[in-house]
């Protein structure tokens, strides 16, 4: 009987411990998110970099990496929410550097939202697949302490735009195919 009470107490304690430890990692993480889009070869797409749960920044260097064999960075627009932007003027650099310098600010900037918009051209040589866009960071607050954001990659999915892709060849849905052996697909 005494053993049953001890086991019951241990089960209750372990349940309480599990309950309180799993909740603490949820929604309050500082995050930088790259949006995901779908496009056809030759199209231009807009990808946003968004900050959520910003604990406060003064200086931020965020580098954007992507597959330059499939995507060409054509334009970068600042979101005008993180202060003085001095982004790289070299759109061909990969990784591309986004930079905000508010080193004389007395208070850290805690604004959330779109921090930058990137415009990519999907190159004609791109394969029909996902191309990841990733971030790296070096972010500081007004006391020069490191501020660490969780980084969420985005992607550009290159598809055939309503057409059937077989390798690098596109077919309209109305095309008729003859499969070896004599079968016809309509």
Legacy VTK file of the C-alpha trace (Angstrom):
# vtk DataFile Version 3.0
C-alpha trace
ASCII
DATASET POLYDATA
POINTS 186 float
0.000 0.000 0.000
2.840 2.365 0.919
4.572 1.553 -2.385
1.406 2.513 -4.331
1.312 5.951 -2.654
4.974 6.584 -3.436
4.495 5.569 -7.077
1.399 7.751 -7.370
3.279 10.723 -5.946
6.172 10.183 -8.385
3.771 10.037 -11.341
2.085 13.304 -10.280
5.425 15.077 -9.788
6.733 13.915 -13.160
3.508 15.042 -14.880
3.768 18.499 -13.311
7.431 18.785 -14.270
6.676 17.797 -17.883
3.746 20.189 -18.096
5.757 23.234 -16.977
8.891 22.542 -19.015
7.220 22.064 -22.406
5.270 25.331 -22.307
8.265 27.589 -21.709
9.747 27.321 -25.232
6.748 28.466 -27.251
5.898 31.727 -28.974
8.186 34.443 -27.614
11.306 33.647 -29.645
12.854 36.471 -31.659
12.586 35.356 -35.277
13.631 36.471 -38.761
11.540 34.779 -41.440
12.099 34.674 -45.194
8.845 34.308 -47.143
8.301 31.553 -49.707
6.957 32.114 -53.221
6.237 30.166 -56.406
7.305 31.274 -59.885
7.962 30.215 -63.454
11.285 30.587 -65.231
11.822 34.174 -66.380
9.442 35.667 -63.793
10.368 38.203 -61.137
9.323 37.426 -57.565
9.261 39.401 -54.339
10.542 37.828 -51.128
10.120 39.504 -47.729
12.340 39.246 -44.662
10.193 39.766 -41.559
11.107 40.254 -37.895
8.871 38.952 -35.094
9.267 39.305 -31.313
12.201 41.688 -31.755
13.829 42.123 -28.314
15.627 45.291 -29.455
18.427 46.050 -31.909
20.837 48.921 -32.517
23.126 47.436 -35.170
22.238 44.493 -37.399
24.088 42.669 -40.165
21.909 40.080 -41.870
23.300 38.129 -44.794
21.048 36.576 -47.435
22.265 33.473 -49.296
20.622 31.885 -52.329
21.416 29.742 -55.376
22.791 32.202 -57.945
22.549 29.595 -60.710
18.747 29.856 -60.504
18.040 33.260 -58.931
19.349 36.748 -59.679
18.901 39.485 -57.068
17.613 42.555 -58.965
16.483 44.947 -56.244
16.459 45.431 -52.478
14.058 47.722 -50.603
14.425 48.560 -46.933
11.383 48.145 -44.699
12.121 51.494 -42.983
11.463 50.048 -39.517
14.971 49.276 -38.217
16.476 52.748 -38.573
19.465 53.798 -40.672
19.919 51.286 -43.500
23.262 51.011 -45.283
22.708 47.862 -47.338
25.312 46.651 -49.818
25.251 48.264 -53.247
26.577 45.028 -54.809
23.467 43.103 -55.815
25.668 40.364 -57.295
27.273 39.607 -53.908
26.158 36.257 -52.511
25.626 36.311 -49.623
24.059 39.743 -49.960
24.476 41.974 -46.872
21.616 43.885 -45.253
22.956 46.334 -42.656
21.337 48.710 -40.165
23.496 51.079 -38.115
21.899 52.913 -35.206
25.004 52.857 -33.024
24.254 56.278 -31.521
20.697 55.342 -30.543
19.904 55.620 -26.844
17.243 52.922 -26.972
17.124 49.691 -28.923
14.656 49.499 -31.796
11.967 46.906 -31.056
9.814 47.270 -34.176
8.475 44.119 -35.837
7.438 43.653 -39.452
9.016 43.569 -42.904
12.635 44.668 -42.543
13.554 44.202 -46.217
12.035 43.193 -49.545
14.147 41.328 -52.083
13.280 41.081 -55.772
14.649 38.029 -57.592
14.528 37.064 -61.257
14.104 33.332 -61.812
16.712 32.491 -64.443
15.819 30.504 -67.553
18.359 27.838 -66.567
16.624 27.114 -63.241
15.393 23.568 -62.659
11.825 22.823 -61.583
12.440 22.577 -57.829
12.726 24.553 -54.574
15.574 27.044 -54.131
16.224 27.898 -50.487
16.931 31.448 -49.311
18.772 31.453 -45.974
19.968 34.057 -43.484
22.917 34.507 -41.153
23.183 37.248 -38.532
25.299 39.475 -36.337
22.913 41.664 -34.328
23.647 43.916 -31.311
21.594 46.036 -28.906
22.523 49.513 -27.613
24.764 47.939 -24.966
26.577 45.944 -27.722
25.157 42.671 -26.367
24.500 40.004 -28.998
20.854 39.646 -29.991
20.074 36.241 -31.445
17.098 35.654 -33.723
15.836 32.232 -34.787
16.331 32.172 -38.551
13.638 30.638 -40.764
14.621 30.034 -44.383
12.253 30.703 -47.252
12.242 29.352 -50.777
11.423 30.068 -54.364
9.606 27.116 -55.898
10.124 27.037 -59.653
7.259 25.280 -61.408
5.905 24.870 -64.907
2.953 27.222 -64.331
0.095 24.855 -65.193
2.105 22.935 -67.757
3.541 19.445 -67.544
7.309 19.420 -67.104
9.226 16.383 -68.292
12.868 17.127 -67.657
13.382 20.602 -69.117
10.602 20.227 -71.699
7.190 21.820 -71.106
3.956 20.467 -72.548
0.498 22.071 -72.672
-2.279 20.121 -70.994
-3.901 19.648 -74.418
-0.852 17.912 -75.949
-1.154 14.250 -76.874
1.661 11.893 -75.854
2.441 8.510 -77.280
4.212 6.225 -74.860
6.497 3.570 -76.289
4.491 0.413 -76.737
1.665 2.302 -78.435
-0.326 3.739 -75.492
-1.681 7.278 -75.923
-2.072 9.799 -73.109
-4.475 12.703 -73.629
LINES 1 187
186 0 1 2 3 4 5 6 7 8 9 10 11 12 13 14 15 16 17 18 19 20 21 22 23 24 25 26 27 28 29 30 31 32 33 34 35 36 37 38 39 40 41 42 43 44 45 46 47 48 49 50 51 52 53 54 55 56 57 58 59 60 61 62 63 64 65 66 67 68 69 70 71 72 73 74 75 76 77 78 79 80 81 82 83 84 85 86 87 88 89 90 91 92 93 94 95 96 97 98 99 100 101 102 103 104 105 106 107 108 109 110 111 112 113 114 115 116 117 118 119 120 121 122 123 124 125 126 127 128 129 130 131 132 133 134 135 136 137 138 139 140 141 142 143 144 145 146 147 148 149 150 151 152 153 154 155 156 157 158 159 160 161 162 163 164 165 166 167 168 169 170 171 172 173 174 175 176 177 178 179 180 181 182 183 184 185
